[in-house]
Amino acid sequence: MSDSASSVAWDQTDQDRADSIRTRIELFGSRLSLPITRKALGALEGEHSSLQRGHGYDYLDLRIYQPDDEAQLIDWKASARSGRPIVVNKQREVTSTAWLLLDTSSQMLGTAEGGQESLLDIAANALRMFALLSLKRSDDISLVMGDSRAITRLPFSGGYAKFDRLLDQQLAALEPAPRNLTSLLEYASRIQGKNSLIVIASDDTAMSEEHADLIRVISQNHPLVFIAATPLNPFTPSLTGVQDAGTGKKMPAFLRTQEAEDAVSTRREFLATNFEHQLARSGDTLLRAGSSDTMLTTFTHLISTRLRGARPRTASLLPRLQEAM
């Protein structure tokens, strides 16, 4: 009876934590104005910034200039007539596309470094955040989910609430198979056109040298953000009942030593640093996190750091970005 009660309490705590994270993501998006959203995504896209943006606008109306408006939106003739800065509200006729690719393999069911979520939870929450920002910028979204069994594209139209429901439905119906990240990257490398934002969410151990060429092909055509959820270290001596997420095999206790834990941690950091440098050479981004909370904080810190290197007007958006978190 006590075991059953403990199980129910743990499940409820898990659900409360998940709801809290998703509420935080939605609040983050709701507090960002459109100009700040554009700057935030633009800071990640860097040199890849879409050639479509800034073109193909339909003029809607005029309004008084606000401090976070882009200077290029000022209508100087209307401003001269009224004696104060006037901004043109515009609606984009041509949108860019955000491709959100999620590794749904059985390995992603493993526990994350924070110990309270699966790797898939963190990856999915990261995609929720990018979907929210992309939809606010009026981008089109395509959700792609993949493992060794299949790569499935789920074209999407609608608002964030609809995207959230779609993702929930797909995750609830998962029958995970082993990982095949190569196929997912090959799919991304075949995405047509130029300068679509591509976000690939997997875990920290998924990348290897064999993927380097595919990453380069993707980066030549599109801005890339790689989300790496960091798994717990299975060799940590204090852990008990550790088993492999892919095979279900248990980790023998005699293998969990401090030396083994340190060796694995050092190896992971080395590989992650190399991968981050590889992405940076192409103007692309690696986001690593062991929990959804950390992922959101890391995202904000990264954007803040990049905006500080921008012109003063862009840097002035930082306080509002940080307040939104």
Summary of the structure (lengths in Angstrom):
residues: 325
radius of gyration: 21.6
end to end distance: 41.3
largest distance: 80.0
contacts: 997
relative contact order: 0.15
helix: 51%
strand: 18%
